[in-house]
Amino acid sequence: MVHPFPYLLALHIIFVVTWFAGLFYIVRLFIYHTEAEQMEEPARTVLQTQYKIMEKRLWYGITWPSMILAGVFGGWIVWEIPSWYLPQAYFILKLCFVGGLVLYHMECHVMFKKLQRDEIKYTSFKLRLWNEVATIFLVSIVFLIVLKSNTGFVYGILGLLIFSGTLLIAIKLYKNSRAKKTALPEENTKP
């Protein structure tokens, strides 16, 4: 008889990948949706209407089903693995990060609902930072599950902190660059 574990693991990984893809893309759509608020009519209404449609299809057609199926197959894997595996510190920590990722998903759902109601509550800069939180979860979870070690995790977290700092600097530089590009046309029109 064929053991289901490799198939469960493959399905779990597939739905984790599509879940993360949905989370990364939904926040990117939130950024575009928010930035469209600064545009003149009719472009603002046309773009925001299109973004609402895209967000809704992505959120309910890919991201939510992927989260649910990743959880189903992940739970099934936990059911199938030996009991000595579960109390391992790295595995418990991984499950804590997965719990944090689910909370991140729920907060994205709150943002999604607000944008669907035309409530623009966040700046595009804050959303860009928010988008990177999913990256932190991804890196943490992958390091934990691949290295299967708390020591390796510590090195992974140090690398993650360096990566996060670099990412924040890059976002800040990008924001400054965009601000300069926006300001240049106005400066050129002065006598």
N, C-alpha and C positions, 0 to 999 in steps of 0.2 A: 504494500500500500504506500502511496506517495504521501509524504508528510506535507501539510499545507503551509508550513512556515515560510519557505522561499516565496510562495505566491502571495501570501499575506504581506510579507515585507515589501515585495515589488509594488503591490497595490498601495500600501501605506506610503511609500516614497513617492509614487506618482501623484497621489492626492495631496501630499505635503507640498510638492513642487507647484501644483496648480493653485493651492491655497495661498502660498507665498506670492505667486504671480498675480493673483487677484488682489492681495493686500498691497503689493507695490503699485499696481496700476490704478487701483481705486483712489489712493491718495494723490497720485499724479493727476487724475481727473478732477479731484477736489481742488487742486492748485489751479488748474486751467479754469474751472468753474468760477473760482473766487476772483481770478484775474480778469475774467470777462466782465465783472461788475464795474470795472473802471472804463469800459468801452462806451462809446456813444451808441444811441439807439439808431437803427434797429439791430445793429450787430450784437449788442448785449443780449437782447431777448432771443435772437436766433441761436447764438452760441450756448447760452444757458439752457435753453430748451433741448438742444442736441446733447449737451453734457448730462442732463438729467436722464435722458433716454439711455445713453451709453452707461452711466453709473448704475442704473436700475438693471440693465441686462447683465452687466458684469457681476454685480453684487448678488443678485438672486439666481443667475444662471451658472456662475462659475464659483465665486468665492464662498458663499454659504454651503453649497453642496460639497465642495472640496473640503471645507473644514469638518463637516459632519462625517464624510467618508474617511478622511484621515483619522478621525477619532474612532470610528467603528473598527477600521483595520488595525489601528494602534492598540485599541483595547483587546482585540482578538489576539494580537501578538503577545500581549502581556498575559493573557489567559493560557497561551500555548507554551510560554517559556518556563523553565524550571523555577521553582520557588526561591532558590538561593540567589537568583538574579535580581529579584525585586528589592531587597533591602540594601543593595549596593548604594553607597552615598552618591556616586555620580549619576545613577539612574534616578534617584529621588530628586536630585538637583535638576536633572533634565525635565522631569515631570513638573517641577516648580516653574521652570522657564516656559513650558508648554501652557501651564495655567496662566502665566503672564501674557503669553501670546493670545490666548482666548480673550483675556480682558482687553488687550489691544484691539482685537477684532470687534468686540462689543462697543468700544469707544468709537471705532470707525463707523459702526452702525448708527450711533447717535449722530455723528457728523453727517452721515449719508441722509438721515431723516431730516435734519435741519436744512441741508441744501435742497432737498426735494421740496421743502416748504418755502424756498427762497429766503432762508435765514442765513445770511453771510456773517458768521461769528468769528472767523479766524482769518488772519492775514496769510498771504501766500508764503511768507517767510516762516511763520510758525508751522504751516503745513509741510514745508520742505524739511524742517527739523523733525516733525512727526513722522514723515516718511522714512527717516533713517532709523527710527526705533525698531521697525521690522527687521532691518539689517542686523541690528544688535542681537535680536532674538535668534535670527537665523545662524549667525556665527556662533553664538553661545551653544545652541542646541547641537549643531553639527560637531563642534569640538568635543562636547561632552560625550556624545554617542559614538564617535569614531575613536577617540582616545581611550574611552572607558577608564578614565583615571581622574582623580581630583587634582593631582599634581599637574598633569597635562592641562587640566582646566585652568589652573592658576596662570600658567604660561599663556594659555589661550585668552584669558581675561586681560592680562597685561597687553597682549597684542591687540585685543579688542579696544582697550582704552586708548592706545596709540592710534589705532585706526579711527576711532570715534573722534579723537581730537583733530586728526588730519581732516576728517570729513567736515567737522564744524568750521575749521579754517577755510576749507574749500567752499562751503556754502556761503560763508561771510564774504569771501573774495568774489564769488559769483554775484552776490547781492550788490556789492559795491560796484562791480563792473556794469551790471544792469542799470544801476542808478546813474552812473556816469554817461552811459549811452543814451538814457532818457533825457538827461540834462543837456547834452551837447546841442541838439537842434534848437533849444530855447536860447542858448548862449550865442549861437550864430546869427540869430535874428536881431540881436541888440545892435544899435548904431555905434 
